[in-house]
Amino acid sequence: MKSIILFLLVMLMVVSCKKENALETEIAKINTDVKIERFDRLFAQVNSGTLSNLKTAYPFLFSEKYTDSFWLSKKADTLQIQLFNEVDKAFSDFNSTEGEIESLFNHLKYYYPEFNPPRIITITNDVDYRNSVIVTDTIAVIALDSYLGSDHEFYGGIANYLKANFNKNQLVVDLANAYAEKYTYHPKRKTLLDEMVYYGKLLYFKDVMLPFKTEAERIGYTEEDINWAMANESYIWRFFVSRELLFSTDTKLPRRFINPAPFSKFYLEEIDADSPGRLGQYIGWQIVRAYMKQNDVSLKDMLMKSTEDIFNNSKFKPRK
């Protein structure tokens, strides 16, 4: 009997893999044409004679509060030149990153036929990592100086848990996350569960749009972090349930389990030291995944569902 069940499970996995491969082949045929506009390089080469043309081509990147002399002085600043040089060195070859962006856009076009690929414009932004990616309907601005490598000297004063993801391979993940936020509707976020499901939606969106990225990369964990979360999933869930945290409106809970942090705050010494941050996001991700397995719902429709609908119909059970 066990051998029959095992055989059926293997066959189910084979069929599932074939379907996924067929889907990815179909999506790849969309073949979105992405053109990267290296504004960072153009600005690094600007002079008094060419600045006017650059401002005409990229008016949204030049605040009217500042004069031409300000921009020329900024371009000639020693630290700015160093920033240009480091970005140019790290992104001298943009082919692999461009390929990942194209794949993301192919997936976006497949699931959102109305999606039109935006202009992709790369800049430097004085390491303003909180605004490393900005998207609108027509443009996507990416600050390359936020992706020079977590050990880069420019990030010396930034906390380790933040700069851990300042790597080139995280760029497309952040871009996908910006689109996830754009397409996700979740008006009420009062309880911890609201926050968990909201971020679970964003992560599931990245599951769909970034199948070429690992689970760890999609959530911004190390492999050690994702393995810890998986191994302790049942414990985390019991902790939330037993302490009646899911429906709590305590404003301290997002800081403990949702927001970026070096670890999650269970206030248990033996757990906190080893745990990764944002475990509330991780559990929300598993709830949304369970919901999508249990219900015949499109990605678009799921992103519009309420916390109650997703949670009540997920039949979520943590890994043991």
C-alpha atoms as a printed R data frame, in Angstrom:
    type eleno elety resid chain resno       x      y       z
1   ATOM     1    CA   MET     A     1   0.000  0.000   0.000
2   ATOM     2    CA   LYS     A     2   2.825  2.398   0.879
3   ATOM     3    CA   SER     A     3   4.524  1.738  -2.459
4   ATOM     4    CA   ILE     A     4   1.290  2.531  -4.325
5   ATOM     5    CA   ILE     A     5   0.874  5.824  -2.453
6   ATOM     6    CA   LEU     A     6   4.516  6.702  -3.116
7   ATOM     7    CA   PHE     A     7   4.075  5.921  -6.814
8   ATOM     8    CA   LEU     A     8   0.976  8.124  -7.013
9   ATOM     9    CA   LEU     A     9   2.779 10.984  -5.279
10  ATOM    10    CA   VAL     A    10   5.726 10.726  -7.686
11  ATOM    11    CA   MET     A    11   3.367 10.693 -10.691
12  ATOM    12    CA   LEU     A    12   1.529 13.718  -9.319
13  ATOM    13    CA   MET     A    13   4.823 15.591  -8.966
14  ATOM    14    CA   VAL     A    14   5.853 14.650 -12.519
15  ATOM    15    CA   VAL     A    15   2.549 15.890 -13.955
16  ATOM    16    CA   SER     A    16   2.790 19.093 -11.910
17  ATOM    17    CA   CYS     A    17   6.354 19.757 -13.105
18  ATOM    18    CA   LYS     A    18   5.328 19.206 -16.738
19  ATOM    19    CA   LYS     A    19   2.498 21.727 -16.358
20  ATOM    20    CA   GLU     A    20   4.826 24.273 -14.753
21  ATOM    21    CA   ASN     A    21   7.442 23.804 -17.480
22  ATOM    22    CA   ALA     A    22   4.789 24.183 -20.196
23  ATOM    23    CA   LEU     A    23   3.537 27.382 -18.564
24  ATOM    24    CA   GLU     A    24   7.025 28.852 -18.259
25  ATOM    25    CA   THR     A    25   7.699 28.014 -21.923
26  ATOM    26    CA   GLU     A    26   4.521 29.831 -22.913
27  ATOM    27    CA   ILE     A    27   5.425 32.860 -20.781
28  ATOM    28    CA   ALA     A    28   8.954 33.005 -22.234
29  ATOM    29    CA   LYS     A    29   7.442 33.302 -25.730
30  ATOM    30    CA   ILE     A    30   6.058 36.726 -24.774
31  ATOM    31    CA   ASN     A    31   9.654 37.928 -25.120
32  ATOM    32    CA   THR     A    32   9.325 41.403 -23.654
33  ATOM    33    CA   ASP     A    33  11.883 43.825 -25.052
34  ATOM    34    CA   VAL     A    34  13.524 45.721 -22.205
35  ATOM    35    CA   LYS     A    35  15.781 48.685 -22.800
36  ATOM    36    CA   ILE     A    36  17.850 49.964 -19.899
37  ATOM    37    CA   GLU     A    37  18.459 53.719 -19.826
38  ATOM    38    CA   ARG     A    38  21.683 54.300 -17.907
39  ATOM    39    CA   PHE     A    39  20.976 57.775 -16.582
40  ATOM    40    CA   ASP     A    40  23.689 57.198 -13.971
41  ATOM    41    CA   ARG     A    41  26.283 57.084 -16.752
42  ATOM    42    CA   LEU     A    42  24.789 60.003 -18.656
43  ATOM    43    CA   PHE     A    43  24.837 62.200 -15.561
44  ATOM    44    CA   ALA     A    44  28.416 61.166 -14.765
45  ATOM    45    CA   GLN     A    45  29.461 62.522 -18.187
46  ATOM    46    CA   VAL     A    46  27.334 65.685 -18.242
47  ATOM    47    CA   ASN     A    47  28.836 69.159 -18.653
48  ATOM    48    CA   SER     A    48  27.532 72.704 -18.965
49  ATOM    49    CA   GLY     A    49  26.920 72.198 -22.675
50  ATOM    50    CA   THR     A    50  24.926 68.970 -22.385
51  ATOM    51    CA   LEU     A    51  23.045 69.482 -19.120
52  ATOM    52    CA   SER     A    52  20.118 71.230 -20.793
53  ATOM    53    CA   ASN     A    53  19.525 68.275 -23.137
54  ATOM    54    CA   LEU     A    54  19.712 65.808 -20.259
55  ATOM    55    CA   LYS     A    55  17.170 67.813 -18.259
56  ATOM    56    CA   THR     A    56  14.847 67.846 -21.271
57  ATOM    57    CA   ALA     A    57  15.120 64.056 -21.657
58  ATOM    58    CA   TYR     A    58  14.686 63.355 -17.924
59  ATOM    59    CA   PRO     A    59  12.762 66.298 -16.415
60  ATOM    60    CA   PHE     A    60  11.390 64.150 -13.565
61  ATOM    61    CA   LEU     A    61  14.921 63.552 -12.275
62  ATOM    62    CA   PHE     A    62  15.795 67.230 -11.906
63  ATOM    63    CA   SER     A    63  14.058 69.225  -9.193
64  ATOM    64    CA   GLU     A    64  13.295 72.795 -10.257
65  ATOM    65    CA   LYS     A    65  14.372 73.920  -6.794
66  ATOM    66    CA   TYR     A    66  18.011 73.597  -7.874
67  ATOM    67    CA   THR     A    67  19.975 75.586 -10.430
68  ATOM    68    CA   ASP     A    68  22.203 74.207 -13.163
69  ATOM    69    CA   SER     A    69  25.256 75.124 -11.094
70  ATOM    70    CA   PHE     A    70  23.986 72.859  -8.307
71  ATOM    71    CA   TRP     A    71  23.757 69.858 -10.642
72  ATOM    72    CA   LEU     A    72  27.167 70.522 -12.180
73  ATOM    73    CA   SER     A    73  28.721 70.860  -8.712
74  ATOM    74    CA   LYS     A    74  27.053 67.624  -7.610
75  ATOM    75    CA   LYS     A    75  28.391 65.797 -10.655
76  ATOM    76    CA   ALA     A    76  31.927 67.057  -9.935
77  ATOM    77    CA   ASP     A    77  31.828 66.232  -6.201
78  ATOM    78    CA   THR     A    78  34.581 63.823  -5.152
79  ATOM    79    CA   LEU     A    79  32.253 61.449  -3.307
80  ATOM    80    CA   GLN     A    80  29.802 61.505  -6.212
81  ATOM    81    CA   ILE     A    81  32.556 60.572  -8.635
82  ATOM    82    CA   GLN     A    82  33.532 57.690  -6.365
83  ATOM    83    CA   LEU     A    83  29.890 56.591  -6.316
84  ATOM    84    CA   PHE     A    84  29.698 56.709 -10.123
85  ATOM    85    CA   ASN     A    85  32.877 54.670 -10.427
86  ATOM    86    CA   GLU     A    86  31.762 51.980  -7.995
87  ATOM    87    CA   VAL     A    87  28.372 51.625  -9.692
88  ATOM    88    CA   ASP     A    88  29.985 51.506 -13.130
89  ATOM    89    CA   LYS     A    89  32.345 48.784 -11.933
90  ATOM    90    CA   ALA     A    90  29.596 46.689 -10.339
91  ATOM    91    CA   PHE     A    91  27.236 47.068 -13.304
92  ATOM    92    CA   SER     A    92  29.674 47.159 -16.207
93  ATOM    93    CA   ASP     A    93  27.774 44.188 -17.633
94  ATOM    94    CA   PHE     A    94  24.012 44.542 -17.213
95  ATOM    95    CA   ASN     A    95  23.046 41.493 -19.312
96  ATOM    96    CA   SER     A    96  22.139 39.089 -16.491
97  ATOM    97    CA   THR     A    97  20.136 41.729 -14.613
98  ATOM    98    CA   GLU     A    98  18.406 42.790 -17.825
99  ATOM    99    CA   GLY     A    99  17.501 39.145 -18.504
100 ATOM   100    CA   GLU     A   100  15.894 38.837 -15.061
101 ATOM   101    CA   ILE     A   101  13.908 42.034 -15.592
102 ATOM   102    CA   GLU     A   102  12.714 40.749 -18.962
103 ATOM   103    CA   SER     A   103  11.553 37.510 -17.348
104 ATOM   104    CA   LEU     A   104   9.703 39.462 -14.644
105 ATOM   105    CA   PHE     A   105   7.999 41.598 -17.300
106 ATOM   106    CA   ASN     A   106   7.069 38.507 -19.331
107 ATOM   107    CA   HIS     A   107   5.298 37.134 -16.268
108 ATOM   108    CA   LEU     A   108   3.612 40.457 -15.541
109 ATOM   109    CA   LYS     A   109   2.359 40.623 -19.131
110 ATOM   110    CA   TYR     A   110   1.026 37.051 -18.950
111 ATOM   111    CA   TYR     A   111  -0.959 37.608 -15.747
112 ATOM   112    CA   TYR     A   112  -1.805 41.249 -16.498
113 ATOM   113    CA   PRO     A   113  -2.330 41.549 -20.275
114 ATOM   114    CA   GLU     A   114  -2.901 45.284 -19.854
115 ATOM   115    CA   PHE     A   115   0.652 45.685 -18.481
116 ATOM   116    CA   ASN     A   116   2.922 47.785 -20.687
117 ATOM   117    CA   PRO     A   117   6.653 47.548 -19.963
118 ATOM   118    CA   PRO     A   118   7.890 50.874 -18.550
119 ATOM   119    CA   ARG     A   119  11.058 52.749 -19.274
120 ATOM   120    CA   ILE     A   120  13.783 51.312 -17.039
121 ATOM   121    CA   ILE     A   121  16.006 54.126 -15.801
122 ATOM   122    CA   THR     A   122  19.027 53.513 -13.595
123 ATOM   123    CA   ILE     A   123  20.337 56.212 -11.277
124 ATOM   124    CA   THR     A   124  22.506 56.761  -8.226
125 ATOM   125    CA   ASN     A   125  20.657 58.013  -5.176
126 ATOM   126    CA   ASP     A   126  23.272 58.640  -2.482
127 ATOM   127    CA   VAL     A   127  22.579 55.150  -1.071
128 ATOM   128    CA   ASP     A   128  18.982 56.010  -0.167
129 ATOM   129    CA   TYR     A   129  18.149 52.317   0.162
130 ATOM   130    CA   ARG     A   130  14.588 53.036   1.347
131 ATOM   131    CA   ASN     A   131  13.865 54.366  -2.147
132 ATOM   132    CA   SER     A   132  15.968 52.008  -4.221
133 ATOM   133    CA   VAL     A   133  13.096 51.176  -6.620
134 ATOM   134    CA   ILE     A   134  10.210 53.429  -7.663
135 ATOM   135    CA   VAL     A   135   7.632 52.371 -10.250
136 ATOM   136    CA   THR     A   136   4.803 54.173 -12.013
137 ATOM   137    CA   ASP     A   137   2.658 53.191 -14.994
138 ATOM   138    CA   THR     A   138   5.294 54.429 -17.410
139 ATOM   139    CA   ILE     A   139   8.700 54.358 -15.689
140 ATOM   140    CA   ALA     A   140  10.708 52.274 -13.243
141 ATOM   141    CA   VAL     A   141  13.615 54.037 -11.551
142 ATOM   142    CA   ILE     A   142  16.291 51.837  -9.984
143 ATOM   143    CA   ALA     A   143  19.073 53.212  -7.766
144 ATOM   144    CA   LEU     A   144  22.039 50.975  -8.538
145 ATOM   145    CA   ASP     A   145  24.082 52.242  -5.592
146 ATOM   146    CA   SER     A   146  21.823 50.169  -3.321
147 ATOM   147    CA   TYR     A   147  23.081 46.920  -4.929
148 ATOM   148    CA   LEU     A   148  26.878 47.031  -4.737
149 ATOM   149    CA   GLY     A   149  27.258 44.054  -2.391
150 ATOM   150    CA   SER     A   150  26.469 43.822   1.318
151 ATOM   151    CA   ASP     A   151  30.128 44.193   2.328
152 ATOM   152    CA   HIS     A   152  30.728 47.358   0.306
153 ATOM   153    CA   GLU     A   153  32.412 50.229   2.144
154 ATOM   154    CA   PHE     A   154  29.538 52.602   1.315
155 ATOM   155    CA   TYR     A   155  27.290 50.606   3.640
156 ATOM   156    CA   GLY     A   156  29.564 50.703   6.674
157 ATOM   157    CA   GLY     A   157  27.109 52.599   8.872
158 ATOM   158    CA   ILE     A   158  24.062 50.524   7.922
159 ATOM   159    CA   ALA     A   159  22.804 47.652  10.108
160 ATOM   160    CA   ASN     A   160  23.844 44.184   8.922
161 ATOM   161    CA   TYR     A   161  20.283 42.883   8.682
162 ATOM   162    CA   LEU     A   162  19.452 45.699   6.243
163 ATOM   163    CA   LYS     A   163  22.528 45.623   4.043
164 ATOM   164    CA   ALA     A   164  22.426 41.828   3.767
165 ATOM   165    CA   ASN     A   165  20.227 42.266   0.688
166 ATOM   166    CA   PHE     A   166  22.168 45.098  -0.959
167 ATOM   167    CA   ASN     A   167  23.255 42.706  -3.691
168 ATOM   168    CA   LYS     A   168  22.784 42.626  -7.456
169 ATOM   169    CA   ASN     A   169  20.701 39.437  -7.318
170 ATOM   170    CA   GLN     A   170  18.143 41.214  -5.117
171 ATOM   171    CA   LEU     A   171  17.470 44.015  -7.602
172 ATOM   172    CA   VAL     A   172  14.760 42.199  -9.574
173 ATOM   173    CA   VAL     A   173  13.191 40.960  -6.313
174 ATOM   174    CA   ASP     A   174  12.805 44.554  -5.133
175 ATOM   175    CA   LEU     A   175  11.402 45.523  -8.532
176 ATOM   176    CA   ALA     A   176   8.864 42.680  -8.336
177 ATOM   177    CA   ASN     A   177   7.960 43.752  -4.807
178 ATOM   178    CA   ALA     A   178   7.240 47.280  -6.035
179 ATOM   179    CA   TYR     A   179   4.799 45.835  -8.576
180 ATOM   180    CA   ALA     A   180   3.305 43.548  -5.923
181 ATOM   181    CA   GLU     A   181   2.516 46.609  -3.806
182 ATOM   182    CA   LYS     A   182   1.043 48.327  -6.866
183 ATOM   183    CA   TYR     A   183  -1.311 45.439  -7.696
184 ATOM   184    CA   THR     A   184  -2.296 44.396  -4.163
185 ATOM   185    CA   TYR     A   185  -5.439 45.792  -2.557
186 ATOM   186    CA   HIS     A   186  -5.610 45.459   1.209
187 ATOM   187    CA   PRO     A   187  -7.343 48.446   2.824
188 ATOM   188    CA   LYS     A   188  -7.582 47.396   6.473
189 ATOM   189    CA   ARG     A   189  -4.404 46.473   8.304
190 ATOM   190    CA   LYS     A   190  -5.370 46.702  11.940
191 ATOM   191    CA   THR     A   191  -4.425 43.303  13.340
192 ATOM   192    CA   LEU     A   192  -1.263 41.228  13.202
193 ATOM   193    CA   LEU     A   193  -3.101 38.802  10.909
194 ATOM   194    CA   ASP     A   194  -3.930 41.677   8.537
195 ATOM   195    CA   GLU     A   195  -0.232 42.460   8.288
196 ATOM   196    CA   MET     A   196   0.689 38.799   7.866
197 ATOM   197    CA   VAL     A   197  -1.791 38.227   5.036
198 ATOM   198    CA   TYR     A   198  -0.854 41.479   3.288
199 ATOM   199    CA   TYR     A   199   2.820 40.542   3.167
200 ATOM   200    CA   GLY     A   200   1.844 36.970   2.347
201 ATOM   201    CA   LYS     A   201   0.125 38.340  -0.765
202 ATOM   202    CA   LEU     A   202   3.273 40.231  -1.781
203 ATOM   203    CA   LEU     A   203   5.406 37.130  -1.336
204 ATOM   204    CA   TYR     A   204   2.989 34.912  -3.252
205 ATOM   205    CA   PHE     A   205   3.038 37.489  -6.064
206 ATOM   206    CA   LYS     A   206   6.821 37.002  -6.175
207 ATOM   207    CA   ASP     A   207   6.349 33.221  -6.204
208 ATOM   208    CA   VAL     A   208   4.411 33.644  -9.437
209 ATOM   209    CA   MET     A   209   6.499 36.389 -11.041
210 ATOM   210    CA   LEU     A   210   9.968 35.153 -10.024
211 ATOM   211    CA   PRO     A   211  10.001 31.352 -10.360
212 ATOM   212    CA   PHE     A   212  13.708 31.605 -11.248
213 ATOM   213    CA   LYS     A   213  14.505 32.953  -7.777
214 ATOM   214    CA   THR     A   214  14.808 30.790  -4.656
215 ATOM   215    CA   GLU     A   215  12.352 31.051  -1.781
216 ATOM   216    CA   ALA     A   216  15.107 32.614   0.318
217 ATOM   217    CA   GLU     A   217  15.749 35.296  -2.303
218 ATOM   218    CA   ARG     A   218  12.052 36.131  -2.653
219 ATOM   219    CA   ILE     A   219  11.712 36.918   1.053
220 ATOM   220    CA   GLY     A   220  15.244 38.273   1.450
221 ATOM   221    CA   TYR     A   221  16.482 35.526   3.775
222 ATOM   222    CA   THR     A   222  19.695 33.545   3.775
223 ATOM   223    CA   GLU     A   223  19.339 29.803   3.187
224 ATOM   224    CA   GLU     A   224  19.980 29.344   6.909
225 ATOM   225    CA   ASP     A   225  17.123 31.747   7.711
226 ATOM   226    CA   ILE     A   226  14.593 30.044   5.427
227 ATOM   227    CA   ASN     A   227  15.554 26.620   6.765
228 ATOM   228    CA   TRP     A   228  15.094 27.867  10.345
229 ATOM   229    CA   ALA     A   229  11.656 29.274   9.492
230 ATOM   230    CA   MET     A   230  10.578 26.011   7.853
231 ATOM   231    CA   ALA     A   231  11.890 23.874  10.700
232 ATOM   232    CA   ASN     A   232  10.133 26.024  13.313
233 ATOM   233    CA   GLU     A   233   6.930 26.789  11.435
234 ATOM   234    CA   SER     A   234   4.757 24.782  13.798
235 ATOM   235    CA   TYR     A   235   6.292 26.405  16.878
236 ATOM   236    CA   ILE     A   236   5.835 29.936  15.448
237 ATOM   237    CA   TRP     A   237   2.183 29.224  14.651
238 ATOM   238    CA   ARG     A   238   1.491 27.807  18.108
239 ATOM   239    CA   PHE     A   239   3.118 30.859  19.659
240 ATOM   240    CA   PHE     A   240   0.851 33.237  17.709
241 ATOM   241    CA   VAL     A   241  -2.299 31.205  18.466
242 ATOM   242    CA   SER     A   242  -1.635 30.402  22.131
243 ATOM   243    CA   ARG     A   243  -0.918 34.036  22.962
244 ATOM   244    CA   GLU     A   244  -3.928 35.253  20.951
245 ATOM   245    CA   LEU     A   245  -1.777 37.505  18.795
246 ATOM   246    CA   LEU     A   246  -3.447 36.969  15.414
247 ATOM   247    CA   PHE     A   247  -6.368 39.314  15.997
248 ATOM   248    CA   SER     A   248  -4.525 41.662  18.331
249 ATOM   249    CA   THR     A   249  -4.280 45.344  17.381
250 ATOM   250    CA   ASP     A   250  -1.211 45.901  19.566
251 ATOM   251    CA   THR     A   251   0.932 48.344  17.543
252 ATOM   252    CA   LYS     A   252   4.117 46.756  18.888
253 ATOM   253    CA   LEU     A   253   3.468 43.453  17.091
254 ATOM   254    CA   PRO     A   254   4.493 44.591  13.582
255 ATOM   255    CA   ARG     A   255   7.839 45.723  15.011
256 ATOM   256    CA   ARG     A   256   8.282 42.299  16.587
257 ATOM   257    CA   PHE     A   257   7.232 40.073  13.677
258 ATOM   258    CA   ILE     A   258   6.651 42.048  10.463
259 ATOM   259    CA   ASN     A   259   9.129 44.878  10.023
260 ATOM   260    CA   PRO     A   260  12.775 44.357   8.994
261 ATOM   261    CA   ALA     A   261  14.798 43.393  12.059
262 ATOM   262    CA   PRO     A   262  17.859 41.295  12.955
263 ATOM   263    CA   PHE     A   263  15.569 38.725  14.608
264 ATOM   264    CA   SER     A   264  11.926 38.199  15.552
265 ATOM   265    CA   LYS     A   265  11.033 39.119  19.113
266 ATOM   266    CA   PHE     A   266   9.380 36.238  20.924
267 ATOM   267    CA   TYR     A   267  11.043 37.510  24.115
268 ATOM   268    CA   LEU     A   268  12.403 34.021  24.662
269 ATOM   269    CA   GLU     A   269  16.185 34.023  24.819
270 ATOM   270    CA   GLU     A   270  16.629 30.542  23.348
271 ATOM   271    CA   ILE     A   271  14.477 31.421  20.299
272 ATOM   272    CA   ASP     A   272  15.201 35.073  19.572
273 ATOM   273    CA   ALA     A   273  18.940 34.618  19.136
274 ATOM   274    CA   ASP     A   274  18.539 32.146  16.266
275 ATOM   275    CA   SER     A   275  15.385 33.418  14.578
276 ATOM   276    CA   PRO     A   276  15.364 35.585  11.442
277 ATOM   277    CA   GLY     A   277  13.305 38.768  11.388
278 ATOM   278    CA   ARG     A   278   9.893 39.128   9.707
279 ATOM   279    CA   LEU     A   279   8.577 35.705  10.675
280 ATOM   280    CA   GLY     A   280   5.052 37.136  10.603
281 ATOM   281    CA   GLN     A   281   5.561 37.777   6.896
282 ATOM   282    CA   TYR     A   282   6.809 34.225   6.452
283 ATOM   283    CA   ILE     A   283   3.743 32.671   8.135
284 ATOM   284    CA   GLY     A   284   1.445 34.982   6.158
285 ATOM   285    CA   TRP     A   285   3.133 33.673   3.008
286 ATOM   286    CA   GLN     A   286   2.324 30.084   3.970
287 ATOM   287    CA   ILE     A   287  -1.312 31.020   4.725
288 ATOM   288    CA   VAL     A   288  -1.724 32.600   1.284
289 ATOM   289    CA   ARG     A   289  -0.057 29.602  -0.376
290 ATOM   290    CA   ALA     A   290  -2.454 27.279   1.462
291 ATOM   291    CA   TYR     A   291  -5.394 29.435   0.352
292 ATOM   292    CA   MET     A   292  -4.339 29.235  -3.300
293 ATOM   293    CA   LYS     A   293  -4.036 25.439  -3.084
294 ATOM   294    CA   GLN     A   294  -7.500 25.094  -1.567
295 ATOM   295    CA   ASN     A   295  -9.360 27.518  -3.820
296 ATOM   296    CA   ASP     A   296  -9.754 27.948  -7.569
297 ATOM   297    CA   VAL     A   297  -8.916 31.656  -7.561
298 ATOM   298    CA   SER     A   298  -6.820 33.714  -9.965
299 ATOM   299    CA   LEU     A   299  -3.834 35.710  -8.773
300 ATOM   300    CA   LYS     A   300  -5.677 38.959  -9.539
301 ATOM   301    CA   ASP     A   301  -8.710 37.933  -7.505
302 ATOM   302    CA   MET     A   302  -6.654 36.677  -4.570
303 ATOM   303    CA   LEU     A   303  -4.836 40.003  -4.306
304 ATOM   304    CA   MET     A   304  -8.228 41.675  -3.784
305 ATOM   305    CA   LYS     A   305  -9.480 39.270  -1.078
306 ATOM   306    CA   SER     A   306  -9.904 40.271   2.545
307 ATOM   307    CA   THR     A   307  -7.872 38.887   5.414
308 ATOM   308    CA   GLU     A   308 -10.932 37.026   6.690
309 ATOM   309    CA   ASP     A   309 -11.652 35.388   3.336
310 ATOM   310    CA   ILE     A   310  -8.092 34.189   2.861
311 ATOM   311    CA   PHE     A   311  -7.576 33.009   6.436
312 ATOM   312    CA   ASN     A   312 -10.955 31.281   6.824
313 ATOM   313    CA   ASN     A   313 -10.649 29.438   3.516
314 ATOM   314    CA   SER     A   314  -6.958 28.560   3.654
315 ATOM   315    CA   LYS     A   315  -7.215 25.491   5.905
316 ATOM   316    CA   PHE     A   316  -3.684 26.408   6.868
317 ATOM   317    CA   LYS     A   317  -1.657 23.823   8.775
318 ATOM   318    CA   PRO     A   318   1.976 24.540   9.572
319 ATOM   319    CA   ARG     A   319   4.808 22.141   8.757
320 ATOM   320    CA   LYS     A   320   5.576 19.768  11.616
